[in-house]
């Protein structure tokens, strides 16, 4: 299990994201800079113990526009990831681990492999702040008779951003949509679209202190237009 270190990051994750988020097509703040607050998220473990994997939820609370929560999957590496310069969010100094390269995890094959393992139930989401503690608020499903997603790292090869999220395409005809702009779902448990082959849902904190739940990831076959 990955160890969550109590240490200092320079710059912090929120500082990195303050400059990075406005460059994304799904950023809803227009030309204004965000004022970010951590709102939730979870971690996944890298079986090799080399790459940190975090699904971070941040909320933009800047005055003059509605508060917006974003899902930001990040990977943390001790050396640059070859061929992923376009996905670099920034470089941090970690008080224990030293220099860490932070990447948009949608372009990192380690995150792709562990996310598909989560959807299939082969791994469990981990608490964002406590070592070796499952996150019981994260739910997932995998339905149908589709091909196993084991080691399906090809998802990251075709990652494409649009105004609402990121789609990861695979040759087998499967598509993962990550909902970057999060929407609270009605009811106690978010339900994926009827045609979905799997999903991941989770919780985050709203600016008024209440908890919201919504879909983070939807797995499906075929084209994406009907599911946005």
C-alpha positions in Angstrom: 0.0 0.0 0.0 1.2 3.5 -0.8 2.2 5.7 2.2 0.6 9.1 2.6 3.4 11.4 3.9 2.7 14.3 6.1 5.1 16.8 4.6 5.4 20.0 2.6 5.1 20.4 -1.1 6.6 23.4 -3.0 4.7 24.5 -4.9 1.5 23.0 -3.5 -0.9 21.0 -5.7 -3.4 23.8 -5.6 -0.8 26.3 -6.7 0.1 24.1 -9.7 -3.6 23.7 -10.6 -4.3 27.4 -10.3 -2.2 28.0 -13.4 -2.9 24.7 -15.2 -6.7 24.5 -15.0 -7.4 27.7 -17.1 -5.5 26.0 -20.0 -8.0 23.1 -20.2 -11.0 23.2 -22.5 -13.3 22.0 -19.7 -12.4 24.9 -17.4 -15.6 26.8 -16.7 -14.1 30.0 -15.3 -13.6 31.9 -18.6 -10.6 34.2 -18.5 -10.6 34.5 -14.8 -8.1 32.7 -12.5 -9.6 30.1 -10.1 -9.5 30.3 -6.3 -9.2 26.7 -5.5 -10.1 24.7 -2.4 -9.5 21.0 -1.9 -13.0 19.3 -1.9 -12.3 15.5 -1.9 -10.9 12.6 -3.9 -9.3 9.2 -3.5 -6.1 7.4 -4.3 -5.2 4.2 -6.1 -2.1 2.1 -5.4 0.6 1.4 -8.0 1.5 -2.3 -7.7 5.1 -1.4 -8.3 5.1 1.2 -5.7 6.7 3.8 -8.0 3.9 6.1 -9.1 1.6 8.1 -6.9 -2.0 8.0 -8.2 -4.6 10.5 -6.9 -8.1 11.5 -8.1 -8.3 15.0 -6.7 -11.5 17.1 -6.5 -11.0 20.8 -6.3 -13.7 23.6 -6.2 -13.2 27.0 -7.7 -14.8 29.5 -5.2 -13.8 32.7 -7.0 -16.3 35.5 -6.5 -18.6 36.5 -9.4 -19.3 33.1 -10.8 -20.9 29.8 -9.6 -18.7 27.5 -7.6 -17.5 24.7 -9.8 -16.0 21.4 -8.8 -13.4 19.6 -11.0 -12.1 16.1 -11.0 -8.3 16.1 -11.6 -6.6 12.7 -11.8 -2.9 13.2 -11.1 0.1 10.9 -11.1 3.3 11.7 -9.2 6.6 10.4 -10.5 10.2 10.6 -9.4 11.4 11.1 -13.0 9.9 12.5 -16.2 7.5 10.2 -18.1 8.8 9.8 -21.6 6.6 11.2 -24.3 4.2 12.9 -21.8 5.6 16.5 -21.9 2.2 17.7 -23.1 0.6 16.2 -19.9 2.9 17.7 -17.4 1.1 19.8 -14.8 4.2 20.9 -13.0 7.2 19.9 -10.9 7.1 19.9 -7.0 9.6 19.5 -4.3 8.4 16.9 -1.8 9.7 17.1 1.7 10.3 13.3 1.9 10.6 12.0 -1.7 12.4 15.0 -3.3 11.5 16.2 -6.8 8.2 14.9 -8.1 6.8 15.4 -11.6 3.0 15.8 -11.6 1.1 14.7 -14.7 -2.5 14.8 -15.9 -3.1 11.1 -15.1 -5.4 10.6 -18.1 -2.1 10.4 -20.1 -0.3 8.0 -17.7 -0.5 4.3 -18.4 -0.1 3.4 -14.8 -3.3 5.4 -13.9 -5.1 3.8 -16.9 -4.3 0.3 -15.7 -5.4 0.9 -12.1 -8.5 2.8 -13.1 -9.7 -0.1 -15.2 -8.8 -2.5 -12.3 -11.0 -0.4 -10.0 -13.9 -0.5 -12.4 -13.7 -4.3 -12.6 -13.4 -4.6 -8.8 -9.8 -6.0 -8.8 -8.5 -3.1 -6.6 -10.1 -0.9 -4.1 -10.1 2.9 -3.8 -7.9 4.2 -1.0 -8.4 7.1 1.4 -6.9 10.3 0.2 -5.3 11.2 3.5 -4.7 8.0 5.4 -2.3 5.2 4.5 -3.7 1.7 4.0 -7.4 2.7 4.5 -10.1 1.9 1.9 -12.4 4.8 0.8 -15.9 3.4 1.3 -17.5 6.4 -0.4 -16.1 5.4 -3.8 -18.4 3.0 -5.6 -17.9 1.2 -8.9 -19.6 -1.3 -11.3 -18.8 -3.4 -14.3 -21.7 -5.0 -16.3 -22.2 -7.0 -19.4 -20.1 -9.6 -21.2 -17.5 -7.3 -22.6 -13.8 -8.2 -22.8 -11.9 -8.0 -19.6 -10.1 -4.7 -19.0 -7.0 -6.3 -17.5 -3.9 -4.4 -18.3 -5.8 -2.2 -20.8 -3.4 0.7 -20.8 -4.2 1.6 -24.4 -6.9 3.9 -23.0 -4.4 6.7 -22.3 -3.1 6.7 -25.9 -6.2 8.4 -27.3 -7.1 10.8 -24.4 -9.1 13.7 -25.8 -10.4 16.7 -23.8 -13.6 18.5 -24.6 -15.6 21.1 -22.7 -17.0 18.7 -20.1 -14.4 16.1 -19.6 -11.8 13.7 -21.0 -12.4 10.6 -23.2 -10.0 7.8 -23.3 -10.4 5.5 -26.3 -9.3 1.9 -26.7 -9.0 -0.3 -29.9 -11.5 -2.8 -28.4 -14.3 -0.2 -28.9 -14.5 0.7 -25.2 -14.5 4.4 -24.1 -13.9 5.8 -20.7 -15.3 9.3 -20.0 -14.0 11.2 -17.0 -16.4 13.9 -15.9 -14.0 16.7 -15.2 -16.8 19.2 -14.3 -18.7 17.4 -11.5 -22.4 17.6 -11.1 -24.2 16.4 -7.9 -26.5 13.6 -8.8 -30.1 13.3 -7.5 -30.8 10.6 -4.9 -28.4 8.7 -2.6 -26.4 6.9 -5.3 -25.4 8.2 -8.7 -26.6 5.9 -11.5 -24.7 5.5 -14.8 -26.5 5.8 -18.1 -28.5 2.7 -18.9 -26.2 1.8 -21.8 -23.0 2.1 -19.6 -20.8 -0.9 -19.1 -19.3 0.4 -15.8 -18.8 3.4 -13.7 -17.0 5.0 -10.7 -18.8 7.4 -8.4 -17.7 9.4 -5.4 -18.3 12.2 -3.0 -16.9 15.7 -2.4 -17.6 18.7 -0.2 -19.6 21.7 -1.4 -18.6 25.2 -0.3 -21.5 25.3 2.2 -20.0 22.2 4.0 -22.6 19.7 2.7 -21.5 16.5 0.8 -22.4 15.8 -2.8 -22.2 12.6 -4.8 -21.9 12.2 -8.5 -20.4 10.2 -11.4 -16.6 10.4 -11.8 -16.1 7.9 -14.7 -18.4 6.1 -17.1 -17.3 3.1 -19.2 -19.2 2.3 -22.4 -19.0 0.9 -25.9 -19.4 2.8 -29.1 -19.4 6.5 -29.7 -19.7 9.2 -27.0 -22.4 11.7 -28.2 -25.3 10.0 -26.4 -23.6 10.0 -23.0 -22.4 13.5 -22.5 
